[in-house]
Amino acid sequence: MMSLRGRVVRLWALVPLQRLNPQILLVKQFIGFVESRKD
């Protein structure tokens, strides 16, 4: 039986990069925002 984590990683690998890009940009912006708020 495959672990849940393995299944998630497999799903992520199957997602087309093009659909992933906007989400990655949003995550990067959010992380940058959080980092700037920390100082």
C-alpha positions as CSV (number, residue, x, y, z in Angstrom):
1,M,0.0,0.0,0.0
2,M,1.3,3.4,-1.0
3,S,1.6,6.1,1.6
4,L,-0.5,9.2,1.4
5,R,2.7,11.3,0.9
6,G,3.8,9.2,-2.0
7,R,0.4,9.6,-3.6
8,V,0.5,13.4,-3.2
9,V,4.0,13.6,-4.7
10,R,2.8,11.4,-7.6
11,L,-0.2,13.8,-8.2
12,W,2.1,16.8,-8.1
13,A,4.4,15.2,-10.7
14,L,1.4,14.6,-12.9
15,V,0.1,18.2,-12.8
16,P,1.2,20.2,-15.9
17,L,3.9,22.8,-15.1
18,Q,1.9,25.4,-16.9
19,R,-1.1,25.1,-14.5
20,L,1.4,25.1,-11.6
21,N,3.2,28.3,-12.5
22,P,0.6,30.9,-11.4
23,Q,0.2,29.1,-8.0
24,I,4.0,29.1,-7.5
25,L,4.1,32.8,-8.2
26,L,1.3,33.4,-5.7
27,V,3.1,31.3,-3.1
28,K,6.4,33.2,-3.7
29,Q,4.7,36.5,-3.4
30,F,3.0,35.4,-0.1
31,I,6.3,34.1,1.3
32,G,8.0,37.4,0.4
33,F,5.1,39.3,2.0
34,V,5.4,37.3,5.2
35,E,9.2,37.7,5.3
36,S,8.9,41.5,4.9
37,R,6.4,41.6,7.7
38,K,8.8,39.8,10.0
39,D,11.4,42.5,10.1
